Amino acid sequence: MPFLTVTDILRLPVIAAGHPRVAAGESQLHRTVRWVHVTELLDPASFLEGGELVLTTGMPHPSDPTQLRGYVDQLADVGVAGLVVELGRRYQQAPPELVTACRERDLPLVVLARGVRFIEVTQTVHALILDAQGELLRRAQQVRELFTSLTLRGAGPEEFVQTAADLAGCPVVLENLVHHAVVCATPGTADAQLLDAWPRRSRTAPTPDRAATAGPEGWLVAPVEERGSRWGRLVMLPPAAGSAFGPEHLMILEQAATALTLARLTGRPEWDRRAHSSVLLDLLHWRYRSHTEARLRAEALGLPTTGHRLLAVVVEHEGTPPGSTGSTGSTGSTGSTGSTGTTPTDHLATELRSWGVKALVGDLSDRRTGLLLALARASAWQPVVERVGRELRAAYGDGVVVAVGPGVTELGQVTRAFREAEQVADAIGPASRGRPFHVASDIGLPELLYALRADVRVQTYVEQQLGPLVRHDARHGSDLLATLRAHLDAAGNKSIAAKQMGLSRQAFYQRLHTVQRLLGTDLESGAHRTQLHVAVTALDVLSAPEPD
């Protein structure tokens, strides 16, 4: 049974018999009634705790408008749910001063045109309230068991927050201390405007020591702790404008916040990284229904998207360097660790934050980290990316590849920029590494063939062009492939090639003649030399050791 509101009580037959009329506070009839209190005292506030529906005949009410306003102020200050005045004994109609005072304090004022037995009202309402409290206790046990099961099986923050949203029927947001929306969940279809200007709106709602309503939007807020310190908070938004929360909403939020606190005690889950990874992957594959939704999600994590150059960067890191041990990354996969003892993703997030660079940093896969940098349009991006590359290579070895996509000004263009950065990362093999970062213009023939190394057509081409020569060298221990490579590198100049090989021209010519016979080709033809040059380059790429 749901908890009773003022509206619910006005519909009860025992109250409806009094022909109730709402004289003030119409917008607050959704207030939850915790108890019914009958009093004729002029100073009832000392006997009230808040949430009561006060019943009175008005007999002791003062005639002085100032004192009458003070009476209403007492009730409003203590937080009563409403005031019900029975006409006929003291008043024939509600005093204008009383109505005005209740309107000024937005306190529901209900006038009963006919008398009712207050004892019947209290008995009826209290019985319903006690039933609801018993139901809440049973419901709390069910919710506690549900969140306990999620905790025991190591559920992530997304599941905790989504469960809270589904149970409460309200949007729920998990945010960190700097008001970045780490996880956002809705009970049904997502509202694209839910996170609009989130950090600014969130800062207007203070964090109470325990779950309570806060801020101008009437959010329900509960702190999330970590080892005795504040980590962030859980925010529940009203399901609709003007609606209010009931005790069940409060209970669900408290249970969810407790479960999240326990989840953080079981380890050190990198929830911020998970959130960044989720947004980056959604941008990479464009899973958003609109550009507005994508913008709000990124901005809720602290990334400015307007008036900035957005730079997509893909960092590929190889296996764990010698002398270090693997660690579990934020997405649950094993990433490489360097001398810092952290994954490249965590290391980059820390460094960029210390440099004052706004960015989303998250795992795209086990071996790839994605960065979306927000830089001032007038600033040069190269120094930032070069610093990233040098920092990572110093910490994790020369196997790190930093691939940069084109700078864009619209979030909708980020998908294409990330795709290009991934293509660059795919093309940078061991032989091409050495620079702090790489862009599309760095991709030459070796890089293109490295990116295509797994294509069977490339492997077949190499075999067709060079197979006889490679097999001859293997059988006879010769180095005709080296002879061909020197000839191609010298652009067909036999004298230069012979000198590079340390051979006489006659000996080099003889080897070259054997190469032509085995391959059935004319090395005087520029087209044939181009074909063989591609094949030799592809063979070098295919023969290069793969990263561990």
PAZA-132594 format. One record per residue (C-alpha): residue number from 1; y negated, z, x negated. Coordinates in nm, 2 decimals. Layout:
{NUM; {Y; Z; X}},
...
END
This chain:
{1; {0.00; 0.00; 0.00}},
{2; {-0.34; -0.10; -0.15}},
{3; {-0.61; 0.16; -0.20}},
{4; {-0.85; 0.20; 0.09}},
{5; {-1.21; 0.07; 0.07}},
{6; {-1.50; 0.16; 0.30}},
{7; {-1.43; -0.16; 0.49}},
{8; {-1.06; -0.06; 0.55}},
{9; {-1.16; 0.28; 0.68}},
{10; {-1.41; 0.13; 0.93}},
{11; {-1.13; -0.07; 1.07}},
{12; {-0.91; 0.23; 1.14}},
{13; {-0.88; 0.31; 1.52}},
{14; {-0.99; 0.67; 1.46}},
{15; {-1.32; 0.54; 1.32}},
{16; {-1.35; 0.23; 1.53}},
{17; {-1.36; 0.45; 1.84}},
{18; {-1.70; 0.57; 1.72}},
{19; {-1.85; 0.22; 1.73}},
{20; {-1.95; 0.22; 1.36}},
{21; {-2.25; 0.02; 1.25}},
{22; {-2.34; -0.04; 0.88}},
{23; {-2.71; 0.04; 0.84}},
{24; {-2.74; 0.01; 0.46}},
{25; {-2.54; -0.08; 0.15}},
{26; {-2.36; -0.38; 0.31}},
{27; {-2.28; -0.53; -0.03}},
{28; {-2.09; -0.21; -0.14}},
{29; {-1.84; -0.18; 0.13}},
{30; {-1.56; -0.28; -0.11}},
{31; {-1.59; 0.06; -0.29}},
{32; {-1.26; 0.25; -0.31}},
{33; {-1.24; 0.57; -0.11}},
{34; {-1.07; 0.84; -0.32}},
{35; {-1.11; 1.12; -0.05}},
{36; {-1.29; 1.21; 0.27}},
{37; {-1.52; 1.51; 0.27}},
{38; {-1.69; 1.67; 0.57}},
{39; {-2.00; 1.86; 0.49}},
{40; {-2.32; 1.98; 0.64}},
{41; {-2.46; 2.11; 0.32}},
{42; {-2.80; 2.00; 0.19}},
{43; {-2.68; 2.00; -0.17}},
{44; {-2.32; 1.86; -0.14}},
{45; {-2.32; 1.70; -0.48}},
{46; {-2.19; 2.02; -0.65}},
{47; {-1.87; 2.00; -0.44}},
{48; {-1.81; 1.62; -0.50}},
{49; {-1.66; 1.43; -0.79}},
{50; {-1.73; 1.07; -0.69}},
{51; {-1.54; 0.82; -0.47}},
{52; {-1.56; 1.04; -0.15}},
{53; {-1.66; 0.92; 0.19}},
{54; {-1.90; 1.18; 0.32}},
{55; {-1.89; 1.26; 0.70}},
{56; {-2.18; 1.45; 0.85}},
{57; {-2.35; 1.51; 1.19}},
{58; {-2.69; 1.53; 1.01}},
{59; {-2.75; 1.87; 1.15}},
{60; {-2.89; 2.03; 0.83}},
{61; {-3.08; 1.72; 0.72}},
{62; {-3.44; 1.80; 0.63}},
{63; {-3.73; 1.64; 0.82}},
{64; {-3.93; 1.59; 0.51}},
{65; {-3.88; 1.23; 0.39}},
{66; {-3.90; 1.34; 0.03}},
{67; {-3.62; 1.59; 0.07}},
{68; {-3.41; 1.34; 0.27}},
{69; {-3.45; 1.09; -0.02}},
{70; {-3.34; 1.36; -0.26}},
{71; {-3.03; 1.42; -0.05}},
{72; {-2.94; 1.05; -0.08}},
{73; {-3.01; 1.05; -0.45}},
{74; {-2.76; 1.34; -0.50}},
{75; {-2.49; 1.15; -0.32}},
{76; {-2.57; 0.83; -0.51}},
{77; {-2.58; 1.00; -0.85}},
{78; {-2.24; 1.16; -0.81}},
{79; {-2.10; 0.82; -0.70}},
{80; {-1.98; 0.88; -0.34}},
{81; {-1.82; 0.58; -0.17}},
{82; {-2.04; 0.61; 0.13}},
{83; {-2.21; 0.82; 0.39}},
{84; {-2.11; 0.83; 0.76}},
{85; {-2.35; 0.99; 1.01}},
{86; {-2.25; 1.07; 1.36}},
{87; {-2.53; 1.03; 1.62}},
{88; {-2.58; 1.25; 1.92}},
{89; {-2.61; 1.60; 1.77}},
{90; {-2.91; 1.58; 1.54}},
{91; {-3.01; 1.21; 1.56}},
{92; {-3.02; 0.97; 1.84}},
{93; {-3.07; 0.69; 1.59}},
{94; {-3.06; 0.67; 1.21}},
{95; {-3.39; 0.80; 1.06}},
{96; {-3.58; 0.51; 0.90}},
{97; {-3.63; 0.73; 0.59}},
{98; {-3.26; 0.78; 0.56}},
{99; {-3.18; 0.41; 0.60}},
{100; {-3.46; 0.32; 0.34}},
{101; {-3.33; 0.57; 0.09}},
{102; {-2.97; 0.44; 0.12}},
{103; {-3.09; 0.08; 0.08}},
{104; {-3.29; 0.17; -0.23}},
{105; {-2.98; 0.33; -0.39}},
{106; {-2.74; 0.06; -0.24}},
{107; {-2.54; 0.34; -0.08}},
{108; {-2.33; 0.24; 0.22}},
{109; {-2.46; 0.41; 0.53}},
{110; {-2.25; 0.40; 0.84}},
{111; {-2.38; 0.52; 1.18}},
{112; {-2.13; 0.63; 1.45}},
{113; {-2.28; 0.57; 1.80}},
{114; {-2.01; 0.78; 1.96}},
{115; {-1.86; 1.11; 1.84}},
{116; {-1.52; 1.12; 1.68}},
{117; {-1.31; 1.41; 1.57}},
{118; {-1.37; 1.45; 1.20}},
{119; {-1.04; 1.64; 1.15}},
{120; {-0.85; 1.34; 1.28}},
{121; {-1.04; 1.11; 1.05}},
{122; {-0.96; 1.32; 0.74}},
{123; {-0.60; 1.36; 0.84}},
{124; {-0.55; 0.99; 0.89}},
{125; {-0.74; 0.88; 0.58}},
{126; {-0.59; 1.14; 0.35}},
{127; {-0.24; 1.05; 0.46}},
{128; {-0.31; 0.69; 0.38}},
{129; {-0.46; 0.78; 0.05}},
{130; {-0.17; 1.00; -0.05}},
{131; {0.07; 0.71; 0.04}},
{132; {-0.13; 0.48; -0.17}},
{133; {-0.13; 0.72; -0.46}},
{134; {0.24; 0.75; -0.44}},
{135; {0.27; 0.38; -0.44}},
{136; {0.04; 0.36; -0.74}},
{137; {0.26; 0.60; -0.93}},
{138; {0.57; 0.38; -0.85}},
{139; {0.37; 0.07; -0.95}},
{140; {0.26; 0.23; -1.27}},
{141; {0.61; 0.30; -1.37}},
{142; {0.71; -0.06; -1.31}},
{143; {0.41; -0.19; -1.51}},
{144; {0.49; 0.06; -1.79}},
{145; {0.85; -0.06; -1.81}},
{146; {0.74; -0.42; -1.81}},
{147; {0.49; -0.37; -2.10}},
{148; {0.75; -0.16; -2.29}},
{149; {1.00; -0.44; -2.27}},
{150; {0.74; -0.68; -2.41}},
{151; {0.67; -0.44; -2.69}},
{152; {1.03; -0.39; -2.78}},
{153; {1.10; -0.76; -2.81}},
{154; {0.79; -0.82; -3.02}},
{155; {0.59; -1.02; -2.78}},
{156; {0.26; -1.17; -2.90}},
{157; {-0.08; -1.09; -2.77}},
{158; {-0.09; -1.40; -2.55}},
{159; {0.21; -1.27; -2.35}},
{160; {0.06; -0.92; -2.31}},
{161; {-0.27; -1.06; -2.19}},
{162; {-0.12; -1.32; -1.96}},
{163; {0.10; -1.05; -1.80}},
{164; {-0.20; -0.83; -1.74}},
{165; {-0.38; -1.12; -1.58}},
{166; {-0.09; -1.21; -1.35}},
{167; {-0.03; -0.85; -1.24}},
{168; {-0.40; -0.79; -1.17}},
{169; {-0.48; -1.13; -1.03}},
{170; {-0.79; -1.13; -1.25}},
{171; {-0.90; -1.31; -1.57}},
{172; {-0.83; -1.09; -1.88}},
{173; {-0.97; -1.14; -2.23}},
{174; {-0.87; -0.98; -2.56}},
{175; {-1.16; -0.98; -2.80}},
{176; {-1.22; -0.83; -3.15}},
{177; {-1.50; -0.62; -3.27}},
{178; {-1.74; -0.91; -3.32}},
{179; {-1.69; -1.02; -2.96}},
{180; {-1.48; -1.32; -3.04}},
{181; {-1.24; -1.41; -2.75}},
{182; {-0.90; -1.39; -2.93}},
{183; {-0.69; -1.45; -2.62}},
{184; {-0.80; -1.55; -2.27}},
{185; {-0.56; -1.56; -1.97}},
{186; {-0.61; -1.63; -1.60}},
{187; {-0.37; -1.56; -1.31}},
{188; {-0.39; -1.93; -1.19}},
{189; {-0.58; -2.24; -1.28}},
{190; {-0.80; -2.17; -1.58}},
{191; {-1.18; -2.15; -1.52}},
{192; {-1.35; -2.37; -1.78}},
{193; {-1.67; -2.17; -1.74}},
{194; {-1.50; -1.83; -1.79}},
{195; {-1.60; -1.81; -2.16}},
{196; {-1.94; -1.96; -2.12}},
{197; {-2.18; -1.78; -2.37}},
{198; {-1.90; -1.52; -2.42}},
{199; {-2.03; -1.33; -2.73}},
{200; {-2.37; -1.29; -2.58}},
{201; {-2.24; -1.18; -2.24}},
{202; {-1.98; -0.95; -2.40}},
{203; {-2.24; -0.77; -2.60}},
{204; {-2.42; -0.65; -2.28}},
{205; {-2.11; -0.45; -2.18}},
{206; {-2.05; -0.14; -2.39}},
{207; {-1.71; -0.02; -2.49}},
{208; {-1.61; 0.31; -2.32}},
{209; {-1.38; 0.56; -2.48}},
{210; {-1.13; 0.49; -2.21}},
{211; {-1.09; 0.22; -1.94}},
{212; {-1.39; 0.20; -1.72}},
{213; {-1.64; -0.04; -1.56}},
{214; {-1.92; -0.15; -1.79}},
{215; {-2.19; -0.41; -1.82}},
{216; {-2.41; -0.60; -1.57}},
{217; {-2.12; -0.82; -1.46}},
{218; {-1.91; -0.52; -1.37}},
{219; {-1.63; -0.59; -1.62}},
{220; {-1.34; -0.34; -1.66}},
{221; {-1.32; -0.26; -2.03}},
{222; {-1.05; -0.07; -2.23}},
{223; {-1.05; -0.02; -2.61}},
{224; {-0.76; -0.14; -2.82}},
{225; {-0.70; 0.08; -3.13}},
{226; {-0.52; 0.03; -3.46}},
{227; {-0.41; 0.33; -3.66}},
{228; {-0.68; 0.55; -3.52}},
{229; {-0.96; 0.30; -3.55}},
{230; {-1.11; 0.06; -3.30}},
{231; {-0.97; -0.29; -3.34}},
{232; {-1.12; -0.46; -3.03}},
{233; {-1.10; -0.43; -2.66}},
{234; {-0.94; -0.57; -2.35}},
{235; {-1.17; -0.70; -2.08}},
{236; {-1.08; -0.77; -1.71}},
{237; {-1.32; -0.98; -1.51}},
{238; {-1.36; -0.95; -1.13}},
{239; {-1.16; -1.22; -0.95}},
{240; {-1.47; -1.33; -0.76}},
{241; {-1.84; -1.26; -0.77}},
{242; {-1.93; -0.93; -0.59}},
{243; {-1.57; -0.81; -0.57}},
{244; {-1.48; -0.47; -0.71}},
{245; {-1.18; -0.32; -0.90}},
{246; {-0.94; -0.07; -0.75}},
{247; {-0.73; 0.19; -0.92}},
{248; {-0.44; -0.05; -0.97}},
{249; {-0.66; -0.28; -1.18}},
{250; {-0.76; 0.02; -1.39}},
{251; {-0.40; 0.12; -1.43}},
{252; {-0.29; -0.23; -1.53}},
{253; {-0.57; -0.26; -1.79}},
{254; {-0.49; 0.08; -1.94}},
{255; {-0.12; 0.00; -1.97}},
{256; {-0.19; -0.34; -2.13}},
{257; {-0.44; -0.19; -2.38}},
{258; {-0.19; 0.08; -2.47}},
{259; {0.08; -0.18; -2.52}},
{260; {-0.14; -0.39; -2.74}},
{261; {-0.23; -0.08; -2.95}},
{262; {0.14; -0.01; -2.99}},
{263; {0.21; -0.37; -3.09}},
{264; {-0.05; -0.34; -3.37}},
{265; {0.13; -0.02; -3.49}},
{266; {0.46; -0.21; -3.54}},
{267; {0.30; -0.43; -3.81}},
{268; {-0.02; -0.61; -3.89}},
{269; {-0.02; -0.91; -3.66}},
{270; {-0.29; -1.15; -3.74}},
{271; {-0.41; -1.21; -3.39}},
{272; {-0.74; -1.37; -3.50}},
{273; {-0.54; -1.63; -3.70}},
{274; {-0.31; -1.70; -3.41}},
{275; {-0.61; -1.76; -3.19}},
{276; {-0.77; -1.99; -3.44}},
{277; {-0.44; -2.18; -3.49}},
{278; {-0.41; -2.22; -3.12}},
{279; {-0.75; -2.37; -3.08}},
{280; {-0.71; -2.60; -3.39}},
{281; {-0.38; -2.73; -3.26}},
{282; {-0.53; -2.79; -2.92}},
{283; {-0.81; -2.98; -3.08}},
{284; {-0.57; -3.18; -3.30}},
{285; {-0.36; -3.29; -3.00}},
{286; {-0.65; -3.27; -2.76}},
{287; {-0.49; -3.05; -2.49}},
{288; {-0.82; -2.96; -2.33}},
{289; {-0.91; -3.09; -1.98}},
{290; {-1.27; -3.14; -2.07}},
{291; {-1.51; -3.13; -2.36}},
{292; {-1.68; -2.83; -2.20}},
{293; {-1.36; -2.63; -2.20}},
{294; {-1.30; -2.72; -2.57}},
{295; {-1.66; -2.62; -2.66}},
{296; {-1.64; -2.28; -2.48}},
{297; {-1.31; -2.19; -2.64}},
{298; {-1.44; -2.27; -2.99}},
{299; {-1.77; -2.09; -2.93}},
{300; {-1.59; -1.79; -2.79}},
{301; {-1.42; -1.76; -3.14}},
{302; {-1.76; -1.77; -3.31}},
{303; {-1.78; -2.14; -3.41}},
{304; {-2.12; -2.29; -3.33}},
{305; {-2.06; -2.65; -3.20}},
{306; {-2.41; -2.78; -3.13}},
{307; {-2.67; -2.87; -3.40}},
{308; {-2.40; -2.86; -3.67}},
{309; {-2.19; -3.10; -3.87}},
{310; {-1.82; -3.03; -3.79}},
{311; {-1.59; -3.09; -4.08}},
{312; {-1.21; -3.11; -4.04}},
{313; {-1.01; -3.01; -4.34}},
{314; {-0.64; -3.00; -4.39}},
{315; {-0.49; -2.79; -4.67}},
{316; {-0.14; -2.86; -4.78}},
{317; {0.03; -2.59; -4.99}},
{318; {0.37; -2.62; -5.15}},
{319; {0.64; -2.35; -5.19}},
{320; {0.58; -2.01; -5.32}},
{321; {0.44; -2.02; -5.68}},
{322; {0.64; -1.86; -5.96}},
{323; {0.60; -1.49; -5.98}},
{324; {0.51; -1.44; -5.62}},
{325; {0.70; -1.37; -5.30}},
{326; {0.68; -1.53; -4.96}},
{327; {0.52; -1.36; -4.67}},
{328; {0.52; -1.42; -4.30}},
{329; {0.22; -1.60; -4.18}},
{330; {0.03; -1.54; -3.86}},
{331; {0.24; -1.79; -3.66}},
{332; {0.57; -1.62; -3.76}},
{333; {0.65; -1.89; -4.02}},
{334; {0.69; -1.84; -4.39}},
{335; {0.39; -1.95; -4.58}},
{336; {0.32; -1.96; -4.96}},
{337; {0.15; -1.66; -5.12}},
{338; {-0.03; -1.66; -5.45}},
{339; {-0.17; -1.40; -5.68}},
{340; {-0.38; -1.26; -5.40}},
{341; {-0.06; -1.15; -5.22}},
{342; {-0.18; -1.33; -4.90}},
{343; {-0.11; -1.66; -4.74}},
{344; {-0.36; -1.95; -4.81}},
{345; {-0.47; -1.92; -4.44}},
{346; {-0.56; -1.56; -4.46}},
{347; {-0.71; -1.60; -4.81}},
{348; {-0.93; -1.89; -4.69}},
{349; {-1.04; -1.70; -4.38}},
{350; {-1.15; -1.40; -4.59}},
{351; {-1.33; -1.62; -4.85}},
{352; {-1.52; -1.84; -4.60}},
{353; {-1.63; -1.52; -4.42}},
{354; {-1.76; -1.38; -4.74}},
{355; {-1.94; -1.70; -4.82}},
{356; {-2.11; -1.69; -4.48}},
{357; {-1.95; -2.01; -4.36}},
{358; {-1.87; -2.04; -3.99}},
{359; {-1.52; -2.18; -3.95}},
{360; {-1.20; -2.18; -3.75}},
{361; {-0.90; -2.12; -3.99}},
{362; {-0.54; -2.14; -3.87}},
{363; {-0.19; -2.26; -3.94}},
{364; {-0.11; -2.62; -3.84}},
{365; {0.24; -2.59; -3.97}},
{366; {0.45; -2.40; -4.22}},
{367; {0.28; -2.58; -4.51}},
{368; {-0.05; -2.68; -4.37}},
{369; {-0.37; -2.49; -4.29}},
{370; {-0.64; -2.63; -4.08}},
{371; {-1.01; -2.57; -4.12}},
{372; {-1.29; -2.66; -3.89}},
{373; {-1.62; -2.59; -4.07}},
{374; {-1.96; -2.57; -3.89}},
{375; {-2.22; -2.67; -4.15}},
{376; {-2.59; -2.73; -4.11}},
{377; {-2.65; -3.10; -4.06}},
{378; {-2.91; -3.11; -4.34}},
{379; {-2.68; -2.94; -4.59}},
{380; {-2.43; -3.11; -4.83}},
{381; {-2.07; -3.05; -4.74}},
{382; {-1.92; -3.14; -5.08}},
{383; {-2.00; -2.81; -5.26}},
{384; {-1.83; -2.60; -4.98}},
{385; {-1.51; -2.81; -4.98}},
{386; {-1.51; -2.83; -5.36}},
{387; {-1.53; -2.45; -5.38}},
{388; {-1.25; -2.42; -5.13}},
{389; {-1.03; -2.65; -5.34}},
{390; {-1.10; -2.48; -5.67}},
{391; {-1.05; -2.13; -5.52}},
{392; {-0.71; -2.23; -5.37}},
{393; {-0.59; -2.41; -5.69}},
{394; {-0.68; -2.11; -5.89}},
{395; {-0.50; -1.87; -5.65}},
{396; {-0.20; -2.08; -5.56}},
{397; {-0.15; -2.34; -5.83}},
{398; {-0.21; -2.72; -5.87}},
{399; {0.02; -2.81; -5.58}},
{400; {-0.25; -2.74; -5.33}},
{401; {-0.40; -3.05; -5.16}},
{402; {-0.74; -3.03; -4.98}},
{403; {-0.79; -3.33; -4.75}},
{404; {-1.12; -3.39; -4.58}},
{405; {-1.18; -3.59; -4.27}},
{406; {-1.52; -3.74; -4.17}},
{407; {-1.80; -3.52; -4.06}},
{408; {-1.87; -3.54; -3.69}},
{409; {-2.14; -3.39; -3.46}},
{410; {-1.94; -3.37; -3.13}},
{411; {-1.63; -3.15; -3.07}},
{412; {-1.47; -3.44; -2.89}},
{413; {-1.46; -3.63; -3.23}},
{414; {-1.28; -3.36; -3.41}},
{415; {-0.93; -3.49; -3.31}},
{416; {-0.99; -3.82; -3.49}},
{417; {-1.14; -3.64; -3.79}},
{418; {-0.83; -3.41; -3.81}},
{419; {-0.60; -3.72; -3.78}},
{420; {-0.78; -3.88; -4.07}},
{421; {-0.76; -3.56; -4.28}},
{422; {-0.38; -3.54; -4.21}},
{423; {-0.34; -3.90; -4.32}},
{424; {-0.52; -3.82; -4.65}},
{425; {-0.30; -3.52; -4.70}},
{426; {0.01; -3.73; -4.63}},
{427; {-0.09; -3.97; -4.90}},
{428; {-0.17; -3.73; -5.19}},
{429; {0.15; -3.70; -5.39}},
{430; {0.21; -3.51; -5.72}},
{431; {0.08; -3.80; -5.93}},
{432; {-0.25; -3.81; -5.74}},
{433; {-0.33; -3.44; -5.75}},
{434; {-0.60; -3.29; -5.97}},
{435; {-0.92; -3.32; -5.77}},
{436; {-1.05; -3.02; -5.58}},
{437; {-1.05; -3.23; -5.26}},
{438; {-0.96; -3.57; -5.14}},
{439; {-1.11; -3.81; -4.88}},
{440; {-1.00; -4.14; -4.73}},
{441; {-1.16; -4.35; -5.00}},
{442; {-0.93; -4.18; -5.26}},
{443; {-0.63; -4.35; -5.11}},
{444; {-0.52; -4.64; -5.32}},
{445; {-0.19; -4.83; -5.35}},
{446; {0.01; -4.53; -5.50}},
{447; {-0.12; -4.30; -5.23}},
{448; {-0.05; -4.54; -4.95}},
{449; {0.31; -4.60; -5.08}},
{450; {0.35; -4.22; -5.12}},
{451; {0.26; -4.18; -4.75}},
{452; {0.52; -4.45; -4.66}},
{453; {0.79; -4.32; -4.89}},
{454; {1.02; -4.22; -4.61}},
{455; {1.00; -4.56; -4.45}},
{456; {1.34; -4.75; -4.49}},
{457; {1.15; -5.08; -4.51}},
{458; {0.97; -4.96; -4.83}},
{459; {1.30; -4.85; -4.98}},
{460; {1.47; -5.18; -4.89}},
{461; {1.18; -5.37; -5.05}},
{462; {1.21; -5.18; -5.37}},
{463; {1.58; -5.25; -5.39}},
{464; {1.53; -5.62; -5.32}},
{465; {1.26; -5.66; -5.58}},
{466; {1.39; -5.44; -5.86}},
{467; {1.75; -5.36; -5.79}},
{468; {1.91; -5.60; -6.04}},
{469; {1.68; -5.47; -6.32}},
{470; {1.74; -5.11; -6.25}},
{471; {2.11; -5.15; -6.24}},
{472; {2.10; -5.35; -6.57}},
{473; {1.91; -5.07; -6.74}},
{474; {2.16; -4.82; -6.61}},
{475; {2.47; -5.01; -6.73}},
{476; {2.33; -5.11; -7.07}},
{477; {2.09; -4.83; -7.16}},
{478; {1.80; -5.08; -7.18}},
{479; {1.44; -5.04; -7.09}},
{480; {1.36; -5.37; -6.92}},
{481; {1.19; -5.18; -6.63}},
{482; {0.95; -5.04; -6.89}},
{483; {0.89; -5.39; -7.02}},
{484; {0.81; -5.52; -6.68}},
{485; {0.58; -5.22; -6.61}},
{486; {0.38; -5.28; -6.93}},
{487; {0.35; -5.65; -6.85}},
{488; {0.22; -5.58; -6.50}},
{489; {-0.02; -5.31; -6.63}},
{490; {-0.16; -5.56; -6.88}},
{491; {-0.23; -5.80; -6.59}},
{492; {0.02; -6.05; -6.75}},
{493; {-0.14; -6.04; -7.10}},
{494; {0.18; -6.05; -7.32}},
{495; {0.00; -5.97; -7.64}},
{496; {-0.15; -5.65; -7.50}},
{497; {0.17; -5.55; -7.33}},
{498; {0.37; -5.61; -7.65}},
{499; {0.13; -5.40; -7.85}},
{500; {0.15; -5.12; -7.59}},
{501; {0.53; -5.13; -7.61}},
{502; {0.53; -5.13; -8.00}},
{503; {0.72; -5.45; -8.01}},
{504; {0.67; -5.78; -8.18}},
{505; {0.55; -6.06; -7.95}},
{506; {0.88; -6.25; -8.00}},
{507; {1.09; -5.94; -7.91}},
{508; {0.87; -5.87; -7.61}},
{509; {0.90; -6.24; -7.49}},
{510; {1.28; -6.22; -7.51}},
{511; {1.29; -5.91; -7.30}},
{512; {1.05; -6.06; -7.05}},
{513; {1.27; -6.37; -7.03}},
{514; {1.57; -6.15; -6.94}},
{515; {1.36; -5.97; -6.68}},
{516; {1.27; -6.31; -6.52}},
{517; {1.63; -6.42; -6.52}},
{518; {1.76; -6.10; -6.37}},
{519; {1.50; -6.09; -6.09}},
{520; {1.49; -6.47; -6.04}},
{521; {1.11; -6.47; -6.04}},
{522; {0.82; -6.64; -6.22}},
{523; {0.61; -6.38; -6.40}},
{524; {0.34; -6.64; -6.46}},
{525; {0.27; -6.64; -6.09}},
{526; {0.00; -6.39; -5.98}},
{527; {0.16; -6.36; -5.64}},
{528; {0.49; -6.27; -5.79}},
{529; {0.33; -6.02; -6.02}},
{530; {0.16; -5.86; -5.73}},
{531; {0.49; -5.82; -5.54}},
{532; {0.65; -5.67; -5.84}},
{533; {0.36; -5.44; -5.90}},
{534; {0.39; -5.30; -5.55}},
{535; {0.76; -5.26; -5.60}},
{536; {0.72; -5.08; -5.93}},
{537; {0.46; -4.85; -5.79}},
{538; {0.68; -4.77; -5.49}},
{539; {0.97; -4.70; -5.72}},
{540; {0.76; -4.45; -5.92}},
{541; {0.66; -4.28; -5.59}},
{542; {1.02; -4.27; -5.47}},
{543; {1.14; -4.13; -5.80}},
{544; {0.88; -3.86; -5.82}},
{545; {1.02; -3.51; -5.75}},
{546; {0.94; -3.38; -5.40}},
{547; {0.76; -3.05; -5.36}},
{548; {0.99; -2.75; -5.32}},
END
